[in-house]
């Protein structure tokens, strides 16, 4: 597409080179490359309009910006499109591109936990079937900004798209579903993530159900068989419903736990190995398989896809060295914490079990009860030592002490103190779980835990 195309679709005012070619989109000037559309947006730390010149210098051919801002002059060979609302304009560009890809089959995944892993497994199956003709959500590009940016990467060869849909505000799922128009939509579960934003699990379910907006009789909904909020999710749904989970384990002939090495599976008589550890990973695989079958994937591709999945960084990712480290610090809520504890508490290593827990966020009125329950869950896992990071985790600390936790227990408000303590306390042979919400940034501990034994 060109700058002229984008200006026409958005009703924007075009300055500079009309035939400037746009190949992809970015909302971060530091990531811009040749041929990018840079979308200038206000952020928590800075305003993207302050970095328009940086974006052009980095290679962006075109900038989409607020026409009311004081914007720099357009360099030779570049383009600027002024609009009243750059985010709404970006979403409109994505909508146009999606609608133009008439034969594209879209699968969308949402849920309180497991949506990224389910997306990765489904994408792996689709790629085992049709190769590189699959567009897949990268990283955290699952928001009202990220999903449209992904759709700007649609190419004529793409036959399918596997898109993750997150939620940071009411109405976001409805917006994303309206842009992507999925033929197959998966809800992994309704948990406590974002209950602080919406107030209740019922409210979360009512928001998540919007992934089915616009569904017709040929659409497919994939939901957990044991989800108590299914009546809310599926009320009036006109398409086919496929269910997954232990109670709907049709075709899953054998599931053998290999600990941190994942699972040996037998599905419809064929062996496969899922490298992702934890029982929750099997559940995510069951959801992905139902979605893949709904999209028409052959059984052989399902087996190959299951066997080729790798854990994304920070999501139940196992790193082995002098220590065995489970990095699970992309998000944290009571359900995902329990899943992580279930995983590590069943593993035997020559050293100690160490739990490093960061903050659990967006729990609203459920925060104190959830934190006390988290303390109970950590105590039940019987780790040798627990390191808590964050002021709010004083509640977890109190819960652990009230349960008579006998291991080493420390809490830190600053990352520097936590880093120093781990550097001096960890020993080769230990198993370390790093678990926390994204805002805790526990990846700042990676160099400490990976450095144990290196000297």
JOPEZI-V649110 format. One record per helix or strand of 3 or more residues. SS is the DSSP state (helix for helix, strand for strand). FROM is the first residue (numbers start at 1). LEN is the number of residues. If there is no record, write none. Layout:
<<SS;FROM;LEN> <SS;FROM;LEN>>
//
This chain:
<<helix;3;8> <strand;13;4> <strand;24;3> <helix;29;3> <strand;36;4> <helix;48;11> <strand;62;5> <strand;79;5> <helix;86;15> <strand;105;6> <helix;115;16> <strand;134;3> <helix;146;6> <strand;160;5> <helix;172;9> <strand;184;4> <helix;195;4> <helix;201;12> <strand;220;5> <helix;230;4> <strand;240;5> <helix;246;3> <strand;252;6> <helix;259;3> <strand;263;5> <strand;270;5> <helix;279;17> <helix;299;9> <strand;317;4> <strand;324;5> <helix;334;12> <strand;353;5> <helix;364;17> <strand;385;5> <helix;391;12> <strand;408;5> <helix;415;11> <strand;431;5> <helix;438;3> <helix;442;10>>
//
